[in-house]
Amino acid sequence: MDNLTHTLLGVNLANAGLSRHFGNGTVLILAIASNLTDLDAVWSFMKGGDSFLDRRMLTHSLVGFPLLAVLAAFLFYRRYPHLSWKTLFGLCFLGM
């Protein structure tokens, strides 16, 4: 999927009722979280050469995926302190 599709999926998840339940910031959280798994593309671009072979490795793995959700929830917690850390982790995990 491309990043536009990732973003639209996150926005549609939020508009499916999650934004009414969790309130302010849900759309932005899910839109950003749905794109975070493609951070490995930035890394591959910066390394150059045959680094495209590393694509979809770490951030799409069973280890990297939850770690990225924890990091995103931590960063979003500073912006949206009215949401619990557990809720933010769940939204980030669902978005990814």
Biopython code that builds the backbone (N, CA, C, O; Angstrom):
import numpy as np
from Bio.PDB.StructureBuilder import StructureBuilder

atoms = [
    (1, "MET", "N", (0.836, -1.181, 0.000)),
    (1, "MET", "CA", (0.000, 0.000, 0.000)),
    (1, "MET", "C", (0.881, 1.245, 0.000)),
    (1, "MET", "O", (1.982, 1.242, 0.550)),
    (2, "ASP", "N", (0.388, 2.287, -0.613)),
    (2, "ASP", "CA", (1.114, 3.541, -0.573)),
    (2, "ASP", "C", (0.667, 4.357, 0.647)),
    (2, "ASP", "O", (-0.273, 3.984, 1.348)),
    (3, "ASN", "N", (1.350, 5.460, 0.880)),
    (3, "ASN", "CA", (1.075, 6.242, 2.091)),
    (3, "ASN", "C", (-0.300, 6.893, 2.086)),
    (3, "ASN", "O", (-0.889, 7.092, 3.148)),
    (4, "LEU", "N", (-0.818, 7.225, 0.918)),
    (4, "LEU", "CA", (-2.163, 7.786, 0.850)),
    (4, "LEU", "C", (-3.190, 6.756, 1.318)),
    (4, "LEU", "O", (-4.125, 7.094, 2.043)),
    (5, "THR", "N", (-3.018, 5.511, 0.907)),
    (5, "THR", "CA", (-3.922, 4.449, 1.334)),
    (5, "THR", "C", (-3.796, 4.205, 2.829)),
    (5, "THR", "O", (-4.802, 4.011, 3.512)),
    (6, "HIS", "N", (-2.567, 4.212, 3.346)),
    (6, "HIS", "CA", (-2.360, 4.066, 4.792)),
    (6, "HIS", "C", (-3.098, 5.164, 5.554)),
    (6, "HIS", "O", (-3.788, 4.893, 6.537)),
    (7, "THR", "N", (-2.948, 6.395, 5.095)),
    (7, "THR", "CA", (-3.567, 7.532, 5.774)),
    (7, "THR", "C", (-5.086, 7.450, 5.724)),
    (7, "THR", "O", (-5.756, 7.675, 6.732)),
    (8, "LEU", "N", (-5.632, 7.130, 4.557)),
    (8, "LEU", "CA", (-7.081, 7.013, 4.434)),
    (8, "LEU", "C", (-7.637, 5.903, 5.309)),
    (8, "LEU", "O", (-8.730, 6.038, 5.860)),
    (9, "LEU", "N", (-6.909, 4.824, 5.442)),
    (9, "LEU", "CA", (-7.342, 3.751, 6.326)),
    (9, "LEU", "C", (-7.382, 4.222, 7.775)),
    (9, "LEU", "O", (-8.336, 3.927, 8.496)),
    (10, "GLY", "N", (-6.366, 4.944, 8.203)),
    (10, "GLY", "CA", (-6.349, 5.475, 9.562)),
    (10, "GLY", "C", (-7.474, 6.461, 9.823)),
    (10, "GLY", "O", (-8.104, 6.418, 10.880)),
    (11, "VAL", "N", (-7.733, 7.348, 8.869)),
    (11, "VAL", "CA", (-8.809, 8.331, 9.021)),
    (11, "VAL", "C", (-10.162, 7.639, 9.049)),
    (11, "VAL", "O", (-11.032, 8.013, 9.836)),
    (12, "ASN", "N", (-10.349, 6.642, 8.206)),
    (12, "ASN", "CA", (-11.618, 5.912, 8.207)),
    (12, "ASN", "C", (-11.828, 5.111, 9.479)),
    (12, "ASN", "O", (-12.958, 4.987, 9.950)),
    (13, "LEU", "N", (-10.763, 4.566, 10.040)),
    (13, "LEU", "CA", (-10.890, 3.893, 11.336)),
    (13, "LEU", "C", (-11.354, 4.870, 12.410)),
    (13, "LEU", "O", (-12.207, 4.541, 13.234)),
    (14, "ALA", "N", (-10.793, 6.059, 12.395)),
    (14, "ALA", "CA", (-11.180, 7.069, 13.380)),
    (14, "ALA", "C", (-12.621, 7.505, 13.178)),
    (14, "ALA", "O", (-13.356, 7.692, 14.148)),
    (15, "ASN", "N", (-13.028, 7.667, 11.933)),
    (15, "ASN", "CA", (-14.386, 8.124, 11.644)),
    (15, "ASN", "C", (-15.426, 7.024, 11.778)),
    (15, "ASN", "O", (-16.623, 7.298, 11.694)),
    (16, "ALA", "N", (-15.000, 5.802, 11.981)),
    (16, "ALA", "CA", (-15.933, 4.687, 12.159)),
    (16, "ALA", "C", (-16.508, 4.646, 13.573)),
    (16, "ALA", "O", (-17.243, 3.721, 13.916)),
    (17, "GLY", "N", (-16.183, 5.626, 14.381)),
    (17, "GLY", "CA", (-16.733, 5.695, 15.729)),
    (17, "GLY", "C", (-15.696, 5.889, 16.815)),
    (17, "GLY", "O", (-16.033, 6.246, 17.944)),
    (18, "LEU", "N", (-14.442, 5.658, 16.483)),
    (18, "LEU", "CA", (-13.404, 5.791, 17.502)),
    (18, "LEU", "C", (-13.216, 7.244, 17.934)),
    (18, "LEU", "O", (-12.954, 7.508, 19.107)),
    (19, "SER", "N", (-13.346, 8.186, 17.004)),
    (19, "SER", "CA", (-13.147, 9.594, 17.361)),
    (19, "SER", "C", (-14.263, 10.100, 18.276)),
    (19, "SER", "O", (-14.028, 10.967, 19.117)),
    (20, "ARG", "N", (-15.467, 9.566, 18.117)),
    (20, "ARG", "CA", (-16.546, 9.942, 19.044)),
    (20, "ARG", "C", (-16.292, 9.393, 20.430)),
    (20, "ARG", "O", (-16.608, 10.037, 21.430)),
    (21, "HIS", "N", (-15.725, 8.213, 20.491)),
    (21, "HIS", "CA", (-15.495, 7.567, 21.783)),
    (21, "HIS", "C", (-14.279, 8.145, 22.514)),
    (21, "HIS", "O", (-14.338, 8.393, 23.718)),
    (22, "PHE", "N", (-13.180, 8.357, 21.788)),
    (22, "PHE", "CA", (-11.938, 8.798, 22.426)),
    (22, "PHE", "C", (-11.694, 10.293, 22.332)),
    (22, "PHE", "O", (-10.860, 10.825, 23.064)),
    (23, "GLY", "N", (-12.399, 10.981, 21.452)),
    (23, "GLY", "CA", (-12.333, 12.433, 21.422)),
    (23, "GLY", "C", (-11.214, 13.010, 20.582)),
    (23, "GLY", "O", (-10.763, 12.423, 19.599)),
    (24, "ASN", "N", (-10.791, 14.176, 21.008)),
    (24, "ASN", "CA", (-9.828, 14.997, 20.282)),
    (24, "ASN", "C", (-8.511, 14.252, 20.041)),
    (24, "ASN", "O", (-7.951, 13.651, 20.957)),
    (25, "GLY", "N", (-8.035, 14.299, 18.816)),
    (25, "GLY", "CA", (-6.743, 13.732, 18.483)),
    (25, "GLY", "C", (-6.787, 12.346, 17.881)),
    (25, "GLY", "O", (-5.772, 11.868, 17.374)),
    (26, "THR", "N", (-7.930, 11.687, 17.922)),
    (26, "THR", "CA", (-8.003, 10.312, 17.442)),
    (26, "THR", "C", (-7.715, 10.209, 15.949)),
    (26, "THR", "O", (-7.020, 9.291, 15.512)),
    (27, "VAL", "N", (-8.245, 11.147, 15.165)),
    (27, "VAL", "CA", (-8.028, 11.102, 13.717)),
    (27, "VAL", "C", (-6.541, 11.278, 13.401)),
    (27, "VAL", "O", (-5.981, 10.538, 12.592)),
    (28, "LEU", "N", (-5.913, 12.251, 14.037)),
    (28, "LEU", "CA", (-4.491, 12.491, 13.787)),
    (28, "LEU", "C", (-3.625, 11.313, 14.243)),
    (28, "LEU", "O", (-2.691, 10.914, 13.548)),
    (29, "ILE", "N", (-3.939, 10.773, 15.396)),
    (29, "ILE", "CA", (-3.167, 9.632, 15.916)),
    (29, "ILE", "C", (-3.241, 8.455, 14.955)),
    (29, "ILE", "O", (-2.216, 7.864, 14.613)),
    (30, "LEU", "N", (-4.440, 8.114, 14.520)),
    (30, "LEU", "CA", (-4.583, 6.968, 13.624)),
    (30, "LEU", "C", (-4.010, 7.240, 12.237)),
    (30, "LEU", "O", (-3.484, 6.328, 11.599)),
    (31, "ALA", "N", (-4.103, 8.475, 11.763)),
    (31, "ALA", "CA", (-3.525, 8.803, 10.453)),
    (31, "ALA", "C", (-2.006, 8.692, 10.480)),
    (31, "ALA", "O", (-1.402, 8.183, 9.536)),
    (32, "ILE", "N", (-1.394, 9.160, 11.546)),
    (32, "ILE", "CA", (0.071, 9.071, 11.656)),
    (32, "ILE", "C", (0.518, 7.650, 11.952)),
    (32, "ILE", "O", (1.474, 7.158, 11.352)),
    (33, "ALA", "N", (-0.173, 6.988, 12.877)),
    (33, "ALA", "CA", (0.217, 5.625, 13.248)),
    (33, "ALA", "C", (0.098, 4.662, 12.068)),
    (33, "ALA", "O", (0.878, 3.714, 11.965)),
    (34, "SER", "N", (-0.858, 4.892, 11.189)),
    (34, "SER", "CA", (-1.013, 3.996, 10.046)),
    (34, "SER", "C", (0.154, 4.117, 9.057)),
    (34, "SER", "O", (0.349, 3.233, 8.223)),
    (35, "ASN", "N", (0.911, 5.181, 9.144)),
    (35, "ASN", "CA", (2.070, 5.375, 8.265)),
    (35, "ASN", "C", (3.397, 5.011, 8.927)),
    (35, "ASN", "O", (4.420, 4.940, 8.246)),
    (36, "LEU", "N", (3.401, 4.782, 10.222)),
    (36, "LEU", "CA", (4.669, 4.577, 10.924)),
    (36, "LEU", "C", (5.395, 3.294, 10.535)),
    (36, "LEU", "O", (6.621, 3.232, 10.637)),
    (37, "THR", "N", (4.681, 2.288, 10.099)),
    (37, "THR", "CA", (5.368, 1.045, 9.735)),
    (37, "THR", "C", (6.251, 1.223, 8.505)),
    (37, "THR", "O", (7.136, 0.407, 8.249)),
    (38, "ASP", "N", (6.014, 2.285, 7.747)),
    (38, "ASP", "CA", (6.841, 2.532, 6.570)),
    (38, "ASP", "C", (8.052, 3.412, 6.864)),
    (38, "ASP", "O", (8.667, 3.947, 5.942)),
    (39, "LEU", "N", (8.392, 3.561, 8.121)),
    (39, "LEU", "CA", (9.612, 4.288, 8.478)),
    (39, "LEU", "C", (10.858, 3.613, 7.928)),
    (39, "LEU", "O", (11.882, 4.267, 7.731)),
    (40, "ASP", "N", (10.781, 2.328, 7.680)),
    (40, "ASP", "CA", (11.929, 1.633, 7.121)),
    (40, "ASP", "C", (12.266, 2.123, 5.720)),
    (40, "ASP", "O", (13.396, 1.947, 5.264)),
    (41, "ALA", "N", (11.307, 2.734, 5.029)),
    (41, "ALA", "CA", (11.596, 3.305, 3.707)),
    (41, "ALA", "C", (12.561, 4.481, 3.822)),
    (41, "ALA", "O", (13.437, 4.654, 2.975)),
    (42, "VAL", "N", (12.403, 5.280, 4.857)),
    (42, "VAL", "CA", (13.312, 6.406, 5.078)),
    (42, "VAL", "C", (14.722, 5.882, 5.349)),
    (42, "VAL", "O", (15.703, 6.390, 4.805)),
    (43, "TRP", "N", (14.802, 4.869, 6.188)),
    (43, "TRP", "CA", (16.091, 4.271, 6.501)),
    (43, "TRP", "C", (16.738, 3.699, 5.241)),
    (43, "TRP", "O", (17.933, 3.890, 5.018)),
    (44, "SER", "N", (15.966, 3.008, 4.425)),
    (44, "SER", "CA", (16.498, 2.430, 3.188)),
    (44, "SER", "C", (16.973, 3.517, 2.230)),
    (44, "SER", "O", (17.998, 3.362, 1.567)),
    (45, "PHE", "N", (16.234, 4.604, 2.161)),
    (45, "PHE", "CA", (16.612, 5.706, 1.282)),
    (45, "PHE", "C", (17.913, 6.347, 1.742)),
    (45, "PHE", "O", (18.751, 6.711, 0.916)),
    (46, "MET", "N", (18.088, 6.489, 3.049)),
    (46, "MET", "CA", (19.290, 7.128, 3.582)),
    (46, "MET", "C", (20.525, 6.247, 3.407)),
    (46, "MET", "O", (21.622, 6.762, 3.190)),
    (47, "LYS", "N", (20.365, 4.937, 3.496)),
    (47, "LYS", "CA", (21.502, 4.027, 3.364)),
    (47, "LYS", "C", (21.985, 3.925, 1.925)),
    (47, "LYS", "O", (23.187, 3.821, 1.683)),
    (48, "GLY", "N", (21.062, 3.954, 0.966)),
    (48, "GLY", "CA", (21.439, 3.861, -0.444)),
    (48, "GLY", "C", (21.855, 2.459, -0.827)),
    (48, "GLY", "O", (21.778, 1.541, -0.011)),
    (49, "GLY", "N", (22.286, 2.291, -2.030)),
    (49, "GLY", "CA", (22.751, 0.994, -2.518)),
    (49, "GLY", "C", (21.637, -0.034, -2.586)),
    (49, "GLY", "O", (20.533, 0.253, -3.046)),
    (50, "ASP", "N", (21.945, -1.242, -2.118)),
    (50, "ASP", "CA", (20.975, -2.342, -2.133)),
    (50, "ASP", "C", (20.122, -2.373, -0.868)),
    (50, "ASP", "O", (19.614, -3.429, -0.491)),
    (51, "SER", "N", (19.964, -1.254, -0.227)),
    (51, "SER", "CA", (19.224, -1.236, 1.038)),
    (51, "SER", "C", (17.730, -1.470, 0.851)),
    (51, "SER", "O", (17.013, -1.682, 1.828)),
    (52, "PHE", "N", (17.250, -1.434, -0.395)),
    (52, "PHE", "CA", (15.838, -1.736, -0.612)),
    (52, "PHE", "C", (15.516, -3.175, -0.203)),
    (52, "PHE", "O", (14.355, -3.524, 0.009)),
    (53, "LEU", "N", (16.547, -3.996, -0.096)),
    (53, "LEU", "CA", (16.339, -5.368, 0.361)),
    (53, "LEU", "C", (15.961, -5.418, 1.844)),
    (53, "LEU", "O", (15.362, -6.391, 2.303)),
    (54, "ASP", "N", (16.314, -4.362, 2.594)),
    (54, "ASP", "CA", (15.963, -4.292, 4.011)),
    (54, "ASP", "C", (14.520, -3.840, 4.218)),
    (54, "ASP", "O", (14.008, -3.898, 5.336)),
    (55, "ARG", "N", (13.877, -3.402, 3.176)),
    (55, "ARG", "CA", (12.521, -2.862, 3.260)),
    (55, "ARG", "C", (11.574, -3.914, 3.815)),
    (55, "ARG", "O", (11.664, -5.094, 3.475)),
    (56, "ARG", "N", (10.686, -3.477, 4.653)),
    (56, "ARG", "CA", (9.665, -4.316, 5.287)),
    (56, "ARG", "C", (10.281, -5.408, 6.154)),
    (56, "ARG", "O", (9.807, -6.544, 6.182)),
    (57, "MET", "N", (11.325, -5.047, 6.844)),
    (57, "MET", "CA", (11.958, -6.024, 7.718)),
    (57, "MET", "C", (11.668, -5.700, 9.186)),
    (57, "MET", "O", (10.850, -6.374, 9.811)),
    (58, "LEU", "N", (12.318, -4.693, 9.737)),
    (58, "LEU", "CA", (12.238, -4.444, 11.170)),
    (58, "LEU", "C", (10.877, -3.906, 11.603)),
    (58, "LEU", "O", (10.283, -4.438, 12.541)),
    (59, "THR", "N", (10.377, -2.881, 10.952)),
    (59, "THR", "CA", (9.124, -2.268, 11.403)),
    (59, "THR", "C", (7.898, -3.104, 11.055)),
    (59, "THR", "O", (6.808, -2.824, 11.554)),
    (60, "HIS", "N", (8.048, -4.111, 10.221)),
    (60, "HIS", "CA", (6.942, -4.995, 9.883)),
    (60, "HIS", "C", (7.066, -6.350, 10.576)),
    (60, "HIS", "O", (6.353, -7.288, 10.221)),
    (61, "SER", "N", (7.951, -6.465, 11.549)),
    (61, "SER", "CA", (8.165, -7.742, 12.216)),
    (61, "SER", "C", (7.377, -7.823, 13.517)),
    (61, "SER", "O", (6.831, -6.823, 13.984)),
    (62, "LEU", "N", (7.322, -9.003, 14.090)),
    (62, "LEU", "CA", (6.616, -9.211, 15.359)),
    (62, "LEU", "C", (7.302, -8.512, 16.520)),
    (62, "LEU", "O", (6.670, -8.254, 17.544)),
    (63, "VAL", "N", (8.578, -8.204, 16.378)),
    (63, "VAL", "CA", (9.302, -7.485, 17.423)),
    (63, "VAL", "C", (9.217, -5.976, 17.205)),
    (63, "VAL", "O", (8.949, -5.225, 18.143)),
    (64, "GLY", "N", (9.440, -5.543, 15.993)),
    (64, "GLY", "CA", (9.476, -4.113, 15.703)),
    (64, "GLY", "C", (8.125, -3.432, 15.765)),
    (64, "GLY", "O", (8.027, -2.270, 16.160)),
    (65, "PHE", "N", (7.091, -4.145, 15.380)),
    (65, "PHE", "CA", (5.745, -3.577, 15.337)),
    (65, "PHE", "C", (5.274, -3.111, 16.716)),
    (65, "PHE", "O", (4.856, -1.960, 16.842)),
    (66, "PRO", "N", (5.321, -3.949, 17.754)),
    (66, "PRO", "CA", (4.903, -3.474, 19.089)),
    (66, "PRO", "C", (5.840, -2.421, 19.664)),
    (66, "PRO", "O", (5.390, -1.513, 20.364)),
    (67, "LEU", "N", (7.119, -2.526, 19.385)),
    (67, "LEU", "CA", (8.052, -1.518, 19.882)),
    (67, "LEU", "C", (7.772, -0.151, 19.267)),
    (67, "LEU", "O", (7.867, 0.873, 19.944)),
    (68, "LEU", "N", (7.434, -0.141, 18.007)),
    (68, "LEU", "CA", (7.080, 1.100, 17.338)),
    (68, "LEU", "C", (5.775, 1.664, 17.895)),
    (68, "LEU", "O", (5.625, 2.881, 18.008)),
    (69, "ALA", "N", (4.837, 0.793, 18.242)),
    (69, "ALA", "CA", (3.572, 1.241, 18.850)),
    (69, "ALA", "C", (3.822, 1.850, 20.226)),
    (69, "ALA", "O", (3.189, 2.845, 20.580)),
    (70, "VAL", "N", (4.724, 1.276, 21.000)),
    (70, "VAL", "CA", (5.063, 1.821, 22.321)),
    (70, "VAL", "C", (5.704, 3.192, 22.173)),
    (70, "VAL", "O", (5.357, 4.124, 22.899)),
    (71, "LEU", "N", (6.634, 3.319, 21.241)),
    (71, "LEU", "CA", (7.296, 4.604, 21.009)),
    (71, "LEU", "C", (6.293, 5.669, 20.553)),
    (71, "LEU", "O", (6.330, 6.804, 21.028)),
    (72, "ALA", "N", (5.414, 5.305, 19.646)),
    (72, "ALA", "CA", (4.410, 6.258, 19.164)),
    (72, "ALA", "C", (3.459, 6.665, 20.290)),
    (72, "ALA", "O", (3.111, 7.839, 20.413)),
    (73, "ALA", "N", (3.039, 5.702, 21.107)),
    (73, "ALA", "CA", (2.138, 6.021, 22.218)),
    (73, "ALA", "C", (2.813, 6.957, 23.209)),
    (73, "ALA", "O", (2.169, 7.862, 23.740)),
    (74, "PHE", "N", (4.089, 6.754, 23.461)),
    (74, "PHE", "CA", (4.832, 7.631, 24.355)),
    (74, "PHE", "C", (4.881, 9.062, 23.808)),
    (74, "PHE", "O", (4.684, 10.023, 24.551)),
    (75, "LEU", "N", (5.144, 9.191, 22.513)),
    (75, "LEU", "CA", (5.219, 10.517, 21.903)),
    (75, "LEU", "C", (3.847, 11.193, 21.857)),
    (75, "LEU", "O", (3.739, 12.397, 22.090)),
    (76, "PHE", "N", (2.816, 10.432, 21.561)),
    (76, "PHE", "CA", (1.468, 11.008, 21.527)),
    (76, "PHE", "C", (0.963, 11.358, 22.929)),
    (76, "PHE", "O", (0.130, 12.252, 23.079)),
    (77, "TYR", "N", (1.455, 10.671, 23.941)),
    (77, "TYR", "CA", (1.018, 10.953, 25.311)),
    (77, "TYR", "C", (1.416, 12.364, 25.736)),
    (77, "TYR", "O", (0.718, 12.997, 26.529)),
    (78, "ARG", "N", (2.515, 12.845, 25.220)),
    (78, "ARG", "CA", (2.946, 14.217, 25.540)),
    (78, "ARG", "C", (2.012, 15.237, 24.902)),
    (78, "ARG", "O", (1.807, 16.316, 25.459)),
    (79, "ARG", "N", (1.444, 14.912, 23.744)),
    (79, "ARG", "CA", (0.552, 15.831, 23.034)),
    (79, "ARG", "C", (-0.897, 15.721, 23.510)),
    (79, "ARG", "O", (-1.618, 16.718, 23.544)),
    (80, "TYR", "N", (-1.318, 14.525, 23.873)),
    (80, "TYR", "CA", (-2.697, 14.262, 24.297)),
    (80, "TYR", "C", (-2.718, 13.632, 25.688)),
    (80, "TYR", "O", (-2.986, 12.437, 25.813)),
    (81, "PRO", "N", (-2.441, 14.407, 26.729)),
    (81, "PRO", "CA", (-2.392, 13.836, 28.083)),
    (81, "PRO", "C", (-3.767, 13.424, 28.615)),
    (81, "PRO", "O", (-3.847, 12.699, 29.607)),
    (82, "HIS", "N", (-4.847, 13.873, 27.974)),
    (82, "HIS", "CA", (-6.180, 13.477, 28.433)),
    (82, "HIS", "C", (-6.497, 12.024, 28.078)),
    (82, "HIS", "O", (-7.421, 11.442, 28.645)),
    (83, "LEU", "N", (-5.743, 11.430, 27.148)),
    (83, "LEU", "CA", (-5.919, 10.023, 26.804)),
    (83, "LEU", "C", (-4.942, 9.178, 27.613)),
    (83, "LEU", "O", (-3.783, 9.553, 27.784)),
    (84, "SER", "N", (-5.407, 8.057, 28.102)),
    (84, "SER", "CA", (-4.525, 7.192, 28.886)),
    (84, "SER", "C", (-3.481, 6.557, 27.974)),
    (84, "SER", "O", (-3.665, 6.464, 26.760)),
    (85, "TRP", "N", (-2.384, 6.123, 28.584)),
    (85, "TRP", "CA", (-1.318, 5.499, 27.809)),
    (85, "TRP", "C", (-1.828, 4.222, 27.164)),
    (85, "TRP", "O", (-1.464, 3.913, 26.029)),
    (86, "LYS", "N", (-2.661, 3.482, 27.869)),
    (86, "LYS", "CA", (-3.229, 2.235, 27.352)),
    (86, "LYS", "C", (-4.081, 2.506, 26.112)),
    (86, "LYS", "O", (-4.022, 1.752, 25.140)),
    (87, "THR", "N", (-4.871, 3.580, 26.144)),
    (87, "THR", "CA", (-5.693, 3.946, 24.990)),
    (87, "THR", "C", (-4.819, 4.355, 23.815)),
    (87, "THR", "O", (-5.073, 3.956, 22.679)),
    (88, "LEU", "N", (-3.800, 5.144, 24.083)),
    (88, "LEU", "CA", (-2.898, 5.571, 23.009)),
    (88, "LEU", "C", (-2.165, 4.389, 22.387)),
    (88, "LEU", "O", (-2.014, 4.323, 21.167)),
    (89, "PHE", "N", (-1.712, 3.461, 23.214)),
    (89, "PHE", "CA", (-1.052, 2.278, 22.694)),
    (89, "PHE", "C", (-2.022, 1.477, 21.818)),
    (89, "PHE", "O", (-1.650, 1.011, 20.741)),
    (90, "GLY", "N", (-3.243, 1.320, 22.275)),
    (90, "GLY", "CA", (-4.238, 0.599, 21.498)),
    (90, "GLY", "C", (-4.547, 1.260, 20.165)),
    (90, "GLY", "O", (-4.673, 0.583, 19.145)),
    (91, "LEU", "N", (-4.670, 2.578, 20.175)),
    (91, "LEU", "CA", (-4.923, 3.306, 18.926)),
    (91, "LEU", "C", (-3.745, 3.184, 17.964)),
    (91, "LEU", "O", (-3.931, 2.974, 16.765)),
    (92, "CYS", "N", (-2.538, 3.317, 18.498)),
    (92, "CYS", "CA", (-1.341, 3.196, 17.646)),
    (92, "CYS", "C", (-1.214, 1.780, 17.083)),
    (92, "CYS", "O", (-0.898, 1.600, 15.907)),
    (93, "PHE", "N", (-1.457, 0.801, 17.912)),
    (93, "PHE", "CA", (-1.375, -0.595, 17.472)),
    (93, "PHE", "C", (-2.435, -0.884, 16.414)),
    (93, "PHE", "O", (-2.157, -1.549, 15.417)),
    (94, "LEU", "N", (-3.643, -0.386, 16.632)),
    (94, "LEU", "CA", (-4.709, -0.579, 15.665)),
    (94, "LEU", "C", (-4.399, 0.145, 14.365)),
    (94, "LEU", "O", (-4.651, -0.387, 13.284)),
    (95, "GLY", "N", (-3.862, 1.335, 14.458)),
    (95, "GLY", "CA", (-3.511, 2.077, 13.254)),
    (95, "GLY", "C", (-2.433, 1.415, 12.439)),
    (95, "GLY", "O", (-2.453, 1.472, 11.209)),
    (96, "MET", "N", (-1.493, 0.790, 13.107)),
    (96, "MET", "CA", (-0.414, 0.119, 12.385)),
    (96, "MET", "C", (-0.883, -1.192, 11.832)),
    (96, "MET", "O", (-0.111, -1.903, 11.189)),
]
sb = StructureBuilder()
sb.init_structure("model")
sb.init_model(0)
sb.init_chain("A")
sb.init_seg("    ")
for serial, (resi, resn, name, xyz) in enumerate(atoms, 1):
    if name == "N":
        sb.init_residue(resn, " ", resi, " ")
    sb.init_atom(name, np.array(xyz, "f"), 0.0, 1.0, " ", f" {name:<3s}", serial, name[0])
structure = sb.get_structure()
